[in-house]
Amino acid sequence: MSDLSQIREHMEVVGADGVHIGTVDKVEGGRIKLTKKDAEPMIEGAEGGGHQGHHHFIPGGLVAAVEGDQVRLSANANVAVTFEEEESGAEI
């Protein structure tokens, strides 16, 4: 896991395959809070559940590296989105 303190607002979050997952709103409680506009990812192979209009979170443990203006995760995008959580920590 990378140092989450290096993650800044508006950084792009990408999977290990380089596919866009979302945009950082902020880091909160050891998780990456994605902007609301990224609440329903349009990633081939990922399932959307109609969860638009509120924030989703990515566990900080998935962060492999922070490179420039990108947060790269350790899993490909279509797998990483399955780890997204609601604010409460519940699965999506």
Rosetta blueprint (number, residue, H / E / L):
1 M L
2 S L
3 D L
4 L H
5 S H
6 Q H
7 I L
8 R L
9 E L
10 H L
11 M L
12 E E
13 V E
14 V E
15 G L
16 A L
17 D L
18 G L
19 V L
20 H E
21 I E
22 G E
23 T E
24 V E
25 D E
26 K E
27 V E
28 E E
29 G L
30 G L
31 R E
32 I E
33 K E
34 L E
35 T L
36 K H
37 K H
38 D H
39 A L
40 E L
41 P L
42 M L
43 I L
44 E L
45 G L
46 A L
47 E L
48 G L
49 G L
50 G L
51 H L
52 Q L
53 G L
54 H L
55 H L
56 H L
57 F E
58 I E
59 P E
60 G H
61 G H
62 L H
63 V E
64 A E
65 A E
66 V E
67 E E
68 G L
69 D L
70 Q E
71 V E
72 R E
73 L E
74 S L
75 A L
76 N L
77 A H
78 N H
79 V H
80 A H
81 V H
82 T H
83 F H
84 E L
85 E E
86 E L
87 E L
88 S L
89 G L
90 A L
91 E E
92 I L
